[in-house]
Amino acid sequence: MHQYKGILRSTKEVIAEGHSISEIEKAVIHFRREQKREIHTNGNVPIEIYHVKRDQVSGRHKDELIKVV
């Protein structure tokens, strides 16, 4: 279970998952560089980084917005 997610603001597509914010930021940089190689065209879309809080008993989760990159 990952603690952080990077999500595109426009399409709500998950582009990065990791256990720390630094892992997410590295994945975001990699995602932006892929646009230069013409792999996708979403490089200019803002990316939201969420902290996923999970309830141990019920298994439900709550996403809390940390920052927008």
Secondary structure as UniProt FT lines:
FT   STRAND          4..8
FT   TURN            9..11
FT   STRAND          14..18
FT   HELIX           21..36
FT   TURN            37..38
FT   TURN            43..44
FT   STRAND          47..54
FT   TURN            56..58
FT   STRAND          61..68
//
